[in-house]
Amino acid sequence: MPNIKSAKKRVIVTATKTMQNKMFKTSLKTSIKKYEAAIEAGDKALAAETYKDAVKKIDRAVAKNIIHKNTAARRKSSFTKKLNALA
């Protein structure tokens, strides 16, 4: 445990940021699972709606440096191919 005031604050801030990142990653994974479930079900309308949500969350994750931009590009490309194949 740190003794210096600024180090104590950094521990608290780091824990807070870690929790926020974890929460965002969880919501990102949930939206991706919802999209993949819609694709599996073959529901084009639901897939299109969940696609928008998943892509939006992926873009926000890149902006927050939670995932790498190339990972995001690869996932969005894959999602788009799946959606177009459904149509």
C-alpha positions, 0 to 999 in steps of 0.5 A: 500500500502506498504512503504518498498521497499522490500514489494513494490517489493513483491507486484509486483512480486506476481502480475506477478506470479499470472498472469502467473499461471492464464495464464497457468491454462487457457491454461490447461483448454483449452487443456482439453476442446479440448481433451474432444471435440475430445472424444465427436466427436469420432475422434480417431486421434484428440483425441490421439493428444490432449491427448498428449498435455493435459497430457503434460500440466498437468505434467507441472502444477504439476511441477509448483505446480499449481495443486496437483499431485494426481489431475493430476494422477486422470485426466490422468487416466480418460483421458487414460480410455476415449481414450482406450474406444474410440478405 
